[in-house]
Structure formats: structure tokens, C-alpha cells
């Protein structure tokens, strides 16, 4: 991701933070907490995460941490996000929880731990000057986990939002099948959104 792309993301979230209170999911770019929970429910169906390690790439406020811990109490959660304000809030809320590690960094550049599973909710939806960005990042995330990856993307760009990108689900799924034949596409949980599961 170029410096200009990164700056655009920071500016986007800074503008949102002027509109909404700290901790509001709308600061993350979600329309509301209901759609966020629907995405979390879908991602959590990738596997039984009990006694497994999970990386939440682009974790935001790490709300997925509590969702997973409620469903899989023995999972070990790792969250990374590049925006300092998000990680500070996540540390404040969840930093003292057992088996929770939160750190600030750009997942593209950071030396990420090799964990069992990786989840990416919204991370790949930002527009990028590199036309191959989404494919390169899917491959990076998949190669960087032991057992499986789940990520979601938009199938239609939201109105009045110049930063978020949508991708044809069949094109993305076809690419994923070049990395592993063991993958599946899910598009029946939320309008204009889909999730792909990939397994090693």
C-alpha cells in the first residue's frame, strides 16, 4: 500500500471520528453494529476456534475478540490495526483479558505471528492504487496462517463513499481456488457483502 493510500485511510477514519463518539462502530466504517455482528457471525463459522490461535487482521476496536471469546472461550486472540486510536481503545477495553494480544502495526509490513486461523473483516475493502492489491493481500493472509482464512468483501460500493471498493465475487472466488481447492463462498447473510473461507 502506498503512502498516499495509507494517508487516505487515516483521513477517512479521522473524519468519521469527528462525527461519532470513540468506540462507535461507525468510526470503523460500519453502518451500524447489526451489520458488524452479522459479519462476525459469518466469520466465526470458519472453524471451531476453541484451543486455537486466531489473528484478527485490521481489528479496529477488537470487538471481534469478545464475540469469539463468548463463542469459543479457549481461543487465543491476536489483533492488529494500524490506527493508533483504535488500538488504544481496544487495549482499554480488552487488553486485560486472558489470551488476548493487541498490537499496532500495518499488517502488510509487520512480521505477523504464524497462527492457526486469520480473519479479516473489512480490511480488504479500501481502494488502492495497486490493481493487484486485493489478490496479493489474500495470498499473504492465507500463506500466513496454518489452517484457514476467512475474509469479507463488498459486492457493491456504498453510496457517497469514495474510499471503499467492491469486487466481483466470482472473480475473487476463482482466484482463491488457485491457492487452494478447499474454499467456499457465502453470500446469503447480508446484502452487498460476501465472505470466503479458505483452508490449507
N, C-alpha and C positions, 0 to 999 in steps of 0.2 A: 504494500500500500504506500503510495507516495505521500510526501509531507502535506501536499495540498489536500489529498483525500482525508488524511487524519485531521487536519485543521477544520475541514468541513464538518466532520463528525463532532468534534469538540464544540464548534459553534452551534450546531444543531441542538445538542443537549444543553448547552448553556442558555440558549434562547428558551427552551422548554422549562428550565429550572427557574426562570424569572416569572413564569406563569403559574407554576404549581408548587406546592409545598414539598420539602425534602421527604423522600420516601414514597411519593406518589408515583404509581407505575407509569403515568403519562410522561414523566421525565425521561423514561427509558424508551419512549416512542410507542408504547402500547396504548390502544384507545381506551381500555378500561381493564380492571382486574379480572373480569369474567373471561375475556378472550385470553388473557395470560394464563388463567387456570386451565382452560381448555387445551392450550398448547402444552402445558405441563403434564396434563393427564395423558395426552398422546405420547409425549416423550418417555414417560415412565413405563410405557408398555414395551419398551425395547427389550427388557430383561428383568429378572429378579435381582435387584441390586443389593440384597442383604449379603453381608460379608464380602462385598466387592468395593473397589475404589472407583469413583466417578469424578470426571473433570467437567465442570460447567464452564465452557469457553465463552467469554463475554457475559459474565454472570450478573452484571448490573448490581442491584441491591442484594443479590443472593437469595431472592425469595424462593427459588427452586430448592434451596437447601432444606428449608422447613418442610416443603411439600414432600421431598424424598424421604426425609427423616421420619415423617409421620407414617409413611407407607412402608419404608424399609429401615427400621431403627438401627440396624447394624451396618449400614452403608457408610463408607468413608468419603466425605465430600471435599472436593478441592474446587475453588472458584477463582477465576482470573478475569480482571477487567482493566482496561487502560485508563479509564476516567477516575481520577483520584477521589472525587466526591462520592462516587458510587461505592468504592471500596471502603472509604471511611464510614459510610452509613452501614454497610454490610458488617464491618468489624464491630461497630457499636451494637448492632442487633444480634449477631450470631457468632462473633469471634470467640466467645467463651464456651460454645457448645462442644461436646465431645466429638472427636474425629472430624473436625471442620478446620480446613486450612484455606485462608483467603489471602490473595496477594495481587498487587497492582502490576500490570505489565501488558504489553502488546503481544497477543498470543502468536502473532506471526514471527516476532523476533525473539521471544522468550524461550529459554530452554525448559520445555514443559516436562513434567514427570510422565513416565510411561505408566498409565493406569489401565484398569480393566475396560472401562467404558468412557466415551466422551459424548456429551450432549451440547448442542448449540442451538439456542432459541433466539432467533432474530439476528444473530451475529453476521450472517452472510447476506443480509438484505440491503446493506448500504451500497449505493452506487460507487463505482470505482473506475479510475481511468484505464486500468488494465482489463481488456476484454476477456482475458482468461482467468481473472481473479477468482471467480466462484469455483471453477474447476480445480485450480491449484490449491485452494483452501480446503475443499472437500477431500482431496487426496492427502494433504498434510494432516488433517484431523483424523482421517481413517488410518493412515500409516502410524500415527502417534498413539494408538490405543491397542490393547491386547485382544479384546474380544468383540467390541462393536461400537458403532457410531449412530447417533440419531440427530438429525438436524431438520429445521423447518425453513421454508421459503414462502414468499408471496407469489401467487399466481396472477395477481392483478395489482398494479401500482395504486396506492391510495390517492384519493383526490387531494390537491393542494399540498403535496409533499414532494419536493424535488430531490430529496436525498435517498429515498428508498426505491429499490429496484425490484422488479418481478421477473421470474424466469419460467419458461415453458416447462411444465412438469415432466413431459415425456422426454424432452431433451436432457434434462438433468438426470432423470432415472436411467436413460440409456447410457450416459456417461458413468454413472455409479456401477452399472453392470459390467463395465470394462475393468473395474477394480475388483469386483467380487460378484460371483453369480448368486450369492446368498444375500439378497436385498429385497426390500418390499416398499411399495409406495402407498401412502394413506392420505386420502383427500376428502374424507366424509365427516370431519369433525368441526369444520369451521369454513365459512365461505371465503374464497380467495386465499386460502392457505393450504399447504400440504407438508407432510413430513415423510422423510425417507429413513428407513432402518438399513444399516449395512453391518454385516457380520463377517469376521475372519473365519 
